[in-house]
Amino acid sequence: MFDLPSDRKLPTRQGVTLPLSYPGILKNLEIIHTFSAQTNLTPGYTAQMMKVCKTHGQTKHLLRPGGFLRCGKCASVWVIRHRQKKKQRLVETFGGKCSVCGYKKYIGALDFHHKNPKTKGFSLSVRGLSYSWDTVLNEAAKCILVCENCHSEIEAGITKV
């Protein structure tokens, strides 16, 4: 693209020598790792590089299947929203309120209590909501919807269900 004198080079990083850019062309861009769609990644290693996101500005971008990059912050926002929507749908499916006291002000204060702990496959907390809808629904069928206060009382043996 630009003909630069051979002495105008950045130090090598992970075996790649990068030419210095003219002002404004790679300004404030730090290459963490360079790769192409053909890069073979070892399991457990995530290729990433700093890029500018339209929403978050300069931030880490992660290599996605298919060889494209995605802003790490945008990906996190999507995951959080997706899990919130899944919990909202799940709470609505199970009546939308505590089955003991009727509390329904804040969805974040509602929990799923397993009626029989021996049948518990996984917790329907944040990580549990990352499973497929059918898997989550099957696990929730083993539960009752209760608020955090009633859940604490159930676990302590004060309230029976």
C-alpha positions as CSV (number, residue, x, y, z in Angstrom):
1,M,0.0,0.0,0.0
2,F,2.7,2.5,1.0
3,D,6.4,2.2,0.2
4,L,8.2,2.7,3.4
5,P,12.0,2.6,3.9
6,S,13.0,-0.8,5.3
7,D,14.3,0.8,8.5
8,R,10.8,2.0,9.4
9,K,9.5,-1.1,11.0
10,L,7.9,-1.9,14.3
11,P,9.4,-4.6,16.5
12,T,8.2,-8.1,15.7
13,R,5.3,-9.5,17.6
14,Q,4.6,-13.2,17.4
15,G,6.9,-13.4,14.5
16,V,5.3,-10.8,12.3
17,T,7.1,-7.6,11.3
18,L,4.7,-4.7,10.7
19,P,5.5,-1.5,8.9
20,L,5.0,1.8,10.7
21,S,1.9,3.6,9.4
22,Y,1.6,7.2,8.4
23,P,-0.2,9.4,10.9
24,G,-3.9,8.5,11.1
25,I,-3.7,5.2,9.3
26,L,-3.1,2.8,12.2
27,K,-3.2,5.4,14.9
28,N,-3.5,3.9,18.4
29,L,-4.0,0.4,17.0
30,E,-2.1,-2.3,18.9
31,I,-1.8,-5.7,17.2
32,I,-2.1,-8.4,19.9
33,H,-2.1,-11.2,17.4
34,T,-2.3,-11.3,13.6
35,F,-4.1,-14.1,11.8
36,S,-6.0,-14.9,8.7
37,A,-9.0,-17.0,8.0
38,Q,-6.6,-19.9,7.4
39,T,-4.9,-19.5,10.9
40,N,-5.0,-22.8,12.8
41,L,-5.7,-22.0,16.4
42,T,-4.9,-24.4,19.2
43,P,-7.8,-25.4,21.5
44,G,-8.1,-23.0,24.5
45,Y,-6.4,-20.2,22.6
46,T,-8.4,-17.2,21.5
47,A,-7.0,-15.0,18.7
48,Q,-7.7,-11.4,19.4
49,M,-6.7,-7.9,18.3
50,M,-7.4,-4.3,19.1
51,K,-9.8,-2.6,16.7
52,V,-12.2,0.2,16.7
53,C,-15.9,-0.7,17.4
54,K,-18.6,1.7,16.3
55,T,-20.3,1.3,19.7
56,H,-17.4,0.9,22.1
57,G,-14.4,2.6,20.5
58,Q,-11.1,0.9,20.6
59,T,-11.5,-2.5,22.2
60,K,-10.5,-6.2,21.8
61,H,-12.0,-8.0,18.9
62,L,-12.2,-11.8,18.9
63,L,-11.9,-14.2,16.0
64,R,-15.2,-15.9,15.3
65,P,-16.0,-19.0,13.3
66,G,-15.8,-18.1,9.6
67,G,-12.7,-15.9,10.1
68,F,-14.4,-12.6,11.0
69,L,-13.8,-10.4,14.1
70,R,-16.3,-9.4,16.7
71,C,-16.1,-6.8,19.4
72,G,-15.7,-8.5,22.8
73,K,-17.9,-5.9,24.5
74,C,-20.6,-6.2,21.9
75,A,-20.6,-10.0,22.3
76,S,-20.9,-9.6,26.1
77,V,-23.8,-7.2,25.8
78,W,-25.5,-9.6,23.5
79,V,-25.0,-12.6,25.9
80,I,-26.4,-10.5,28.8
81,R,-29.5,-9.4,26.9
82,H,-30.1,-12.9,25.6
83,R,-30.0,-14.4,29.1
84,Q,-32.3,-11.6,30.5
85,K,-34.8,-12.3,27.7
86,K,-34.6,-16.0,28.4
87,K,-35.2,-15.5,32.1
88,Q,-38.1,-13.1,31.4
89,R,-39.7,-15.7,29.2
90,L,-39.1,-18.5,31.7
91,V,-40.6,-16.4,34.6
92,E,-43.7,-15.6,32.5
93,T,-44.1,-19.3,31.6
94,F,-44.1,-20.2,35.4
95,G,-46.6,-17.6,36.4
96,G,-44.5,-14.4,36.8
97,K,-44.7,-14.3,40.6
98,C,-43.4,-16.1,43.8
99,S,-45.5,-19.3,44.3
100,V,-45.3,-18.8,48.1
101,C,-45.9,-15.1,48.7
102,G,-46.9,-13.7,45.3
103,Y,-44.0,-11.2,45.0
104,K,-43.6,-9.9,41.4
105,K,-42.0,-6.5,41.5
106,Y,-38.5,-7.3,40.2
107,I,-37.6,-10.3,38.0
108,G,-34.0,-10.3,39.3
109,A,-35.4,-11.2,42.8
110,L,-37.1,-14.4,41.5
111,D,-35.4,-17.7,41.7
112,F,-36.1,-21.3,40.6
113,H,-36.0,-23.7,43.5
114,H,-35.6,-27.4,42.7
115,K,-38.3,-29.4,44.4
116,N,-36.1,-32.4,44.6
117,P,-32.3,-31.6,44.8
118,K,-31.5,-35.2,43.6
119,T,-33.0,-34.5,40.2
120,K,-31.1,-31.2,39.7
121,G,-29.2,-31.3,36.5
122,F,-27.9,-27.7,36.7
123,S,-28.7,-24.4,38.4
124,L,-31.0,-22.0,36.6
125,S,-28.7,-19.1,37.4
126,V,-26.8,-17.0,34.9
127,R,-24.8,-20.0,33.6
128,G,-27.8,-22.2,33.4
129,L,-29.5,-19.7,31.1
130,S,-26.8,-20.3,28.5
131,Y,-28.3,-23.7,27.6
132,S,-30.8,-24.1,24.8
133,W,-34.4,-23.1,25.5
134,D,-35.7,-26.7,25.6
135,T,-33.0,-27.8,28.0
136,V,-33.7,-24.8,30.3
137,L,-37.5,-25.5,30.1
138,N,-37.0,-29.1,31.0
139,E,-34.8,-28.2,34.0
140,A,-37.3,-25.5,35.1
141,A,-40.1,-28.1,35.1
142,K,-38.4,-29.6,38.2
143,C,-38.6,-26.3,40.0
144,I,-41.0,-23.8,41.6
145,L,-40.7,-20.1,41.1
146,V,-40.0,-18.2,44.4
147,C,-38.6,-14.9,45.5
148,E,-35.2,-14.7,47.1
149,N,-36.7,-14.2,50.6
150,C,-38.9,-17.3,50.3
151,H,-36.1,-19.2,48.7
152,S,-33.8,-18.5,51.7
153,E,-36.6,-19.6,54.1
154,I,-37.2,-22.8,52.1
155,E,-33.5,-23.6,52.2
156,A,-33.3,-22.9,55.9
157,G,-36.3,-25.1,56.6
158,I,-38.5,-22.3,57.8
159,T,-41.0,-22.5,54.9
160,K,-42.3,-25.8,53.5
161,V,-43.4,-26.3,49.9
